[in-house]
Amino acid sequence: MSVTVRVPAKVNVQLAVGAARPDGFHDLANVFLAVSLYDEITATPADGLRVTCEGPDADRVPLDRTNLAARAAEALAARYDRAPDVHLHIAKDIPVAGGMAGGSADGAGALLACDALWGTGARREELLEICAELGSDVPFSLVGGAALGTGRGERLRELEVGGDFHWVFALAARGLSTPAVYREFDRLGEGLDIPEPVADQAVLDALAKGDAAALAVALSNDLQPAALSLFPELSDTLAAGRAAGALAAIVSGSGPTTAFLAADARSASDIAGVLRASGTCRDVRTALGAAAGATVV
């Protein structure tokens, strides 16, 4: 017997970041939108805990117990007083170290897969609690759709989405470390008055109405200057996408993936073609949002 769970990538349509807290984290107003790029995590009974991976950049995915999928299995097993004996196989399609929550998706997917495989019957609230212990983005990977994350991003309020949003994602030639981007954010903000992060009502309204033009005007990412400081070449990719007709261009989360909002499917295809030919990125993907969260398939 085995259980397979499909779990989506995310793009941040707003990422407002507060000053560093004493614990090293930052308060956030993080508006997540799940998009139709997926990893699949298959859980199969085994004599011990084992992680394998296939797909683009699979060689960059850790296969030891630092992997969030492995940590999710251990956390659930500990709660139900059982051994974490499971083989977790990750079929990657979400960019690795790309600012699209691929690792978090694998953690949420493994948690749901192990819950189904072991028949633990954990309540949704308990699964979300474990997700929050694993990482700030993991709860949203379980929930999907659209949500406002506060605290360090783990406290979620689900949001209404009134239609499909068409996206193009340009994958960079190398990754960016999320902790390094936050450190650069702190460095760039030294001596400045960093406001408390709050959700932009214009973003929430645009999502609820399914209004891509309004969302394009409201998109924001407080981590973008830090990502561009560490990876200046991303500016060329952003410029290429804008010139190709994107309604808006933004770094996705901590980067280095760049996200382009398109008016419709045809425009997204055109933007993707221009970006592929631009020489400013290594690959291009198109996707729709909002997508469902972690789902047993």
Buried (B, 14 or more C-beta within 10 A) or exposed (E): EEBBBBBBBBBBBBBBBBBBEEEEBBBBBBBBBBBBBBBBBBBBEEEEBBBEBEBBBBEEBEBEEEBBBBBBBBBBBEEEEEEBBBBBBBBBBBBBBBBBBBBBBBBBBBBBBBBBBBEBEBEEEBBBBBBBEBBBBBBBBBBBBBBBBBBBBBBBEBBEBEEBBBBBBBBBEEBBEBEEBBBBBBEEBEEEEBEEBEBBEBBBBBBBBBBBEBBBEBBBBBBBBBBBEBBEEBBBBBEBBBEBBBBBBBBBBBBBBBBBBBBEEEBBEBBBEBBBEBEBBEBBBBBBBBBBBBBEE
